[in-house]
Amino acid sequence: MVVYEAGWQMFLDKPLTGWGASRMQPELQKRIAGFHQDAFFMHNTYLEVVVEHGLLGLALYAWMVIGLLRLARKRVPEDSDGDFLDGPFRALWPILVAVYMVNASFVVMNYQFVNGLLFTLAGMLAAQNRRVEGGGYVLAG
């Protein structure tokens, strides 16, 4: 609770742009007495984002989440009968994103394997959406 309170006070001190990633931990250490740790963790992605990057950072985070949710809105290609990213998966996608967002309330979402899985699936959905729109695939090089 002490970390939450200190984090909230830090947000109130710099609500628009936040403290920055490099200055957050030293400032938390100044504000928290009675604990001797190398680092403090807020265990809440949203609080950490607003403390580090302010409301601007939280707005960008929300923009990313809206983009993730919008990926499932495209129609499935007619030749995708039984493909991995077919209609049933697209119906499940908003639930997966919602679970990710609820989990972010209890931990800081910097787990590489979870982010890797979520954004890999998002990339696959985005590529399929592009194919549906007739854009084809773009190869680098």
N, C-alpha and C positions, 0 to 999 in steps of 0.2 A: 504494500500500500504506500510505503514511503516513496518508492520509485514513481508510482503513478502520480502522487501528489507533487513531487518535485518536477516531473515531466509536465504536468498540467500548468504549474506556475511558470515554467520555462516557456511554454507555448503562449501564455498570457503576456509574457514580457516581449516576445517577438512573434506576433501572430501571422504576419504577412509572409515573411521570407524565412523564418526559422533561424536556428543557430548554426546550421551547416554540420556536415557529418564529422568533421575533425574537431569541432568545438563542443559537441554535445556531451561526450563522455567526461571531459575535464570539468564542465559546468555542473554535470550531475554529481560528480565527486565533491565539488565544493558545497553543494546544497544538501547532501545526505550525510548526516552525522551518526555515529554509532555502528557503522558497518565498515569493514576493512576488506574491500574487494578490489580487484584490478579493473573490473568493468561491471556496469550495471545494465540489466536488460529489462525493458519495459513489458515484454510479453504481450504486446499489442501493436500490430503493424500500423494501425491508423494513428495511434498516439506517437509512435516513433516517427512516422512520416511528417506529422504536423510539427513536432519538436525540431526535427532536422531541417525540414524544407518549408514549413509554414503552410498556410492555406493554399498558396500557389502550388506547392508540391502535392497536397491532398487533391486539388482540382485535377492535376495531371494524372494522378493515380486513378481517380474516378473516371476520367476520360479513357484510360486504358481498359478499365473494367467494362465500360459501356461498349467499347470496341470488341472485347472478347465475347460479350453477350450477343452482339449483332452478327457474329460469324454464323450462327445457326439459322439465321433468317432466310438465307438463300434457298432456292429450290434445288433438289437433288437432280443430278443428270439422269436422263431417262435410261442410259446404258449402265447405271450403277446398281443394278439389281443384285442385292446381297453384298455389295461392297462394304468395307469397314465404316466408311463415313456416310452411310445411307440414312434414310429418314429416322429410324429408331435411335441412331446415335445422335443425330441432330436434336432430337427431342430430349435426350439425356444431357446434352452439352450445358444448357443453362443450370441444371442441377449440379453438375460438376463445378461450374464457376461459383455457384452459391455456396457450396461446401467449402471451397477454397476461401471465399470471403468470410464465412463464419469462423473458420479456423484462424484467419488472420486476426480475429478479435482476442484470441488466447495465446498466440505466439507471434513472433516476428517472422514473416514468410521469407526467410533467406535460406531455406533448404534447397540446395541445388537440384536434388533429384526430383522434388515436387515441382519446382519451377520449370525444370527441364521437360518433364512429362507434360505439364499443362501447356507450355508454349510450343512444344513440338506438335501436339494435337491441334493447337490453334493455327500453326503454320500449315498443317495438312488441310484443315478446313478452308483457310484462306486460299491455298493453291487450288482446291477443288472449286471454290467459288469463282475464281478467275477463269477456270476451265469452262464452267457453266456460262459465264458471261461472254465466252467466245474469244477470250484473250490468249488462250493457249498457254504454254509454259515458256518462260524466259530462261535461257541458259546463259550463265556467265561466261565471258571470254570471248 
